Amino acid sequence: MGDQGATRRLSPRRWRILSYLAQHGSASTLDVALVCEVSRLTAHRDLVWLHEAGLVRRECSPEDRTHTWWYGVTPEGTEVLRRALTASGRPVPLQLGRRPPGAADALLFLPLVEVSRRDPGRCELFQWLATMETSARLRQHDLAQLRADGYGVWLQDGRCLRFLVYVDRGPIGDVVAEHERPASGLGGLLAGYRRADRLVPVGAVLLIAQDTEREERLLADLLHEPLRNAVATTTQQLLYRHWPDEQVWQVPVETGRRRLVEIGS
């Protein structure tokens, strides 16, 4: 299928899929179905069409026993998007088509989208910015020293929480002593806030630790040297077992866990 012919036949939903892949790196059929609020079969048909048009690529890991296809935008697809955005006078997102998948997308963004879909009217992920747009937003507030994995606005029960999220990647470096592993790399998550001389304009800073031991180290650090902003922690294991809007967030000093919308209140 020719490039011009494919572009003319792109439906609004296929434009949305292409844009999502260009800005979030890659996605499965289930992810696309969730974001576009369509059935899995409809998402599959659209992705196959885009793949046959040469606008997206797909791959399946040989180690994956589920044989899940993962889709990403091609250079041709990126160029189609770039031309369309430029022609309409809209800004072209930073690093369009060249982004690796974000850790916060799978742990927070997609689950919150699913929660919003399951309980419409009561809760909603009103806004989400990926890493690059989050960095641009922080620079606008003269906070260029901060780096975050995402920015979101969560609405629930008539309340609103604006947050930044950070995902703990685990120990940094190829050679880390066993006794240093629980704390390795954690200092970098908070270093920018320790240098900031004022509150960051969000209701809460969310930290997703790799495991329980590393979360305990984060909480101990926050008790020893609190931040100006409200902070809450959780673990990847908790987010795999529960929805992120539930009582999975630990606030320093407190014993129990809070719901997402209760942080900072």
PLY file of the C-alpha trace (Angstrom):
ply
format ascii 1.0
element vertex 265
property float x
property float y
property float z
element edge 264
property int vertex1
property int vertex2
end_header
0.00 0.00 0.00
1.42 3.37 -0.94
2.21 5.99 1.67
-0.19 8.59 0.28
-2.98 6.02 -0.08
-2.47 4.80 3.47
-2.54 8.35 4.83
-5.80 9.17 3.04
-7.44 6.05 4.47
-6.40 6.61 8.09
-9.48 6.81 10.29
-9.44 9.02 13.43
-8.97 5.89 15.55
-5.98 4.73 13.49
-4.47 8.22 13.78
-4.85 7.89 17.55
-3.16 4.48 17.58
-0.30 5.76 15.45
0.13 8.80 17.71
0.10 6.66 20.84
2.80 4.34 19.50
4.93 7.29 18.36
4.81 8.88 21.80
4.94 5.80 24.06
7.44 3.57 22.28
5.53 0.32 21.91
2.30 -1.37 22.94
0.46 -4.66 22.78
-2.96 -5.15 21.21
-4.50 -5.12 24.70
-2.81 -1.79 25.52
-4.15 -0.21 22.33
-7.65 -1.56 22.97
-7.57 -0.02 26.45
-6.28 3.40 25.39
-8.67 3.66 22.41
-11.64 2.18 24.29
-12.38 -0.47 21.67
-12.55 -4.25 21.68
-9.38 -6.29 21.41
-10.53 -7.57 18.01
-11.01 -4.02 16.69
-7.57 -3.01 17.98
-6.06 -6.10 16.34
-7.66 -5.27 12.98
-6.43 -1.68 13.09
-2.89 -2.73 14.04
-2.79 -5.30 11.24
-3.96 -2.63 8.78
-1.29 -0.19 9.99
1.34 -2.92 9.80
0.39 -3.84 6.24
0.49 -0.13 5.36
4.09 0.02 6.59
3.26 2.56 9.31
3.94 0.26 12.28
6.28 -2.67 12.87
5.70 -5.65 15.12
7.80 -8.22 16.92
7.29 -11.17 19.21
9.92 -12.38 21.67
10.90 -16.03 21.12
11.02 -16.45 24.93
7.42 -15.24 25.33
5.16 -18.30 25.67
2.06 -16.11 25.19
3.34 -15.11 21.71
2.25 -11.51 22.29
2.90 -9.11 19.42
4.40 -5.75 20.36
3.87 -2.87 17.95
5.94 0.26 17.37
5.81 3.08 14.84
8.08 2.91 11.77
10.07 5.85 10.34
7.40 6.08 7.63
4.66 6.26 10.24
6.56 8.90 12.19
6.97 11.02 9.07
3.25 10.76 8.26
2.46 12.02 11.76
5.05 14.79 11.60
3.68 16.10 8.30
0.09 15.98 9.55
0.93 17.85 12.77
2.96 20.48 10.93
0.22 21.02 8.32
-2.39 21.53 11.05
-0.21 23.98 12.99
0.07 21.71 16.02
3.40 21.18 17.82
5.42 18.07 17.05
6.14 16.17 20.33
9.75 15.83 21.39
11.50 12.67 20.20
8.45 11.64 18.18
8.84 8.02 17.13
12.16 7.57 18.94
11.14 6.85 22.50
11.74 3.66 24.46
8.71 2.34 26.37
8.29 4.18 29.68
8.40 2.20 32.93
5.64 4.37 34.40
3.32 3.60 31.48
2.87 -0.06 32.41
2.91 0.48 36.18
0.69 3.56 36.47
-0.63 5.07 33.22
-2.35 2.04 31.69
-3.78 0.73 35.01
-5.22 4.18 35.81
-6.76 4.33 32.32
-8.37 0.94 33.02
-9.69 2.13 36.41
-11.15 5.21 34.69
-12.85 3.00 32.09
-14.32 0.67 34.72
-15.79 3.43 36.88
-16.62 6.39 34.58
-17.98 9.49 36.24
-16.41 8.63 39.59
-12.74 8.72 38.66
-10.60 9.73 35.69
-6.99 10.06 34.65
-7.57 13.60 33.42
-4.05 14.20 32.10
-0.84 12.23 31.55
2.53 13.44 30.31
5.33 11.06 29.38
8.96 11.63 30.34
9.93 14.21 27.71
6.81 16.36 28.13
7.19 16.15 31.91
10.76 17.46 31.64
9.56 20.33 29.43
6.85 21.18 31.97
9.36 21.23 34.83
11.69 23.51 32.84
8.82 25.96 32.44
8.75 26.18 36.24
12.55 26.70 36.43
13.02 23.14 37.72
15.30 21.82 34.99
17.31 19.84 37.58
14.36 17.50 38.11
13.74 14.43 35.97
10.54 12.40 36.27
9.05 9.37 34.56
5.64 10.98 34.20
3.17 13.63 35.32
-0.51 13.01 35.90
-3.75 14.54 37.11
-6.04 12.07 38.88
-9.67 12.89 39.68
-11.71 10.82 42.11
-14.78 11.45 44.28
-14.68 15.18 43.54
-11.00 15.48 44.52
-7.95 16.17 42.39
-4.31 15.11 42.75
-1.53 16.40 40.51
1.53 14.19 40.81
4.98 13.37 39.50
6.03 9.72 39.41
9.47 8.11 39.63
10.23 4.44 38.99
13.16 2.82 40.81
15.28 0.95 38.24
17.18 -1.00 40.87
20.92 -1.07 41.64
23.04 1.09 39.34
26.22 -0.31 37.79
27.43 -3.75 36.79
29.38 -4.39 39.98
27.52 -3.61 43.20
28.42 -5.19 46.53
25.63 -7.30 47.99
25.29 -5.12 51.10
24.99 -2.01 48.91
22.26 -3.34 46.59
19.23 -2.32 48.71
20.23 1.36 48.57
22.10 1.56 45.26
20.59 4.17 42.95
17.93 5.40 45.37
19.68 8.68 46.17
19.30 9.86 42.59
15.50 9.70 42.80
15.40 12.51 45.35
18.60 14.47 44.69
16.91 17.16 42.58
14.33 17.87 45.30
17.05 18.22 47.89
18.59 20.97 45.73
15.27 22.73 45.08
14.69 25.82 47.20
10.88 25.71 46.96
7.87 23.47 46.58
7.45 21.73 43.25
3.98 22.63 41.84
2.34 19.23 42.33
0.24 17.74 45.11
2.50 14.71 45.58
5.67 12.98 44.45
5.15 9.24 43.89
8.04 6.78 44.18
7.65 3.21 42.89
10.33 1.05 44.51
11.58 -2.16 42.94
10.84 -4.21 46.08
9.86 -3.93 49.75
13.44 -3.64 51.04
14.19 -0.71 48.74
10.90 0.96 49.71
11.92 0.71 53.37
15.24 2.39 52.53
13.39 5.20 50.74
11.06 5.73 53.69
13.96 5.79 56.14
15.73 8.37 53.98
12.57 10.52 53.82
12.16 10.34 57.60
15.78 11.37 58.10
15.61 14.21 55.56
12.01 15.09 54.59
11.15 16.84 51.34
9.08 20.00 51.09
6.56 18.17 48.91
4.23 15.41 50.06
5.75 12.04 49.11
4.31 8.53 48.90
5.93 5.22 48.06
4.79 1.83 46.85
6.38 -1.23 45.26
6.14 -2.80 41.85
4.80 -6.00 43.45
1.89 -4.11 45.05
1.04 -2.46 41.73
1.05 -5.88 40.04
-1.46 -7.17 42.61
-3.68 -4.10 43.12
-5.03 -1.14 41.19
-2.89 1.98 41.73
-5.80 4.08 43.04
-6.27 1.68 45.97
-4.57 1.68 49.40
-1.08 0.86 48.16
0.70 4.17 48.90
2.84 4.60 52.01
3.38 8.09 53.44
6.43 8.57 55.72
5.64 8.50 59.47
2.24 6.81 58.92
1.68 3.08 59.53
-1.16 2.32 57.11
-1.36 2.90 53.37
-3.46 5.51 51.60
-5.49 5.62 48.43
-3.93 7.64 45.61
-6.35 10.55 45.85
-5.76 10.85 49.64
-2.04 11.62 49.28
-1.16 15.22 50.09
-4.45 15.87 51.89
0 1
1 2
2 3
3 4
4 5
5 6
6 7
7 8
8 9
9 10
10 11
11 12
12 13
13 14
14 15
15 16
16 17
17 18
18 19
19 20
20 21
21 22
22 23
23 24
24 25
25 26
26 27
27 28
28 29
29 30
30 31
31 32
32 33
33 34
34 35
35 36
36 37
37 38
38 39
39 40
40 41
41 42
42 43
43 44
44 45
45 46
46 47
47 48
48 49
49 50
50 51
51 52
52 53
53 54
54 55
55 56
56 57
57 58
58 59
59 60
60 61
61 62
62 63
63 64
64 65
65 66
66 67
67 68
68 69
69 70
70 71
71 72
72 73
73 74
74 75
75 76
76 77
77 78
78 79
79 80
80 81
81 82
82 83
83 84
84 85
85 86
86 87
87 88
88 89
89 90
90 91
91 92
92 93
93 94
94 95
95 96
96 97
97 98
98 99
99 100
100 101
101 102
102 103
103 104
104 105
105 106
106 107
107 108
108 109
109 110
110 111
111 112
112 113
113 114
114 115
115 116
116 117
117 118
118 119
119 120
120 121
121 122
122 123
123 124
124 125
125 126
126 127
127 128
128 129
129 130
130 131
131 132
132 133
133 134
134 135
135 136
136 137
137 138
138 139
139 140
140 141
141 142
142 143
143 144
144 145
145 146
146 147
147 148
148 149
149 150
150 151
151 152
152 153
153 154
154 155
155 156
156 157
157 158
158 159
159 160
160 161
161 162
162 163
163 164
164 165
165 166
166 167
167 168
168 169
169 170
170 171
171 172
172 173
173 174
174 175
175 176
176 177
177 178
178 179
179 180
180 181
181 182
182 183
183 184
184 185
185 186
186 187
187 188
188 189
189 190
190 191
191 192
192 193
193 194
194 195
195 196
196 197
197 198
198 199
199 200
200 201
201 202
202 203
203 204
204 205
205 206
206 207
207 208
208 209
209 210
210 211
211 212
212 213
213 214
214 215
215 216
216 217
217 218
218 219
219 220
220 221
221 222
222 223
223 224
224 225
225 226
226 227
227 228
228 229
229 230
230 231
231 232
232 233
233 234
234 235
235 236
236 237
237 238
238 239
239 240
240 241
241 242
242 243
243 244
244 245
245 246
246 247
247 248
248 249
249 250
250 251
251 252
252 253
253 254
254 255
255 256
256 257
257 258
258 259
259 260
260 261
261 262
262 263
263 264
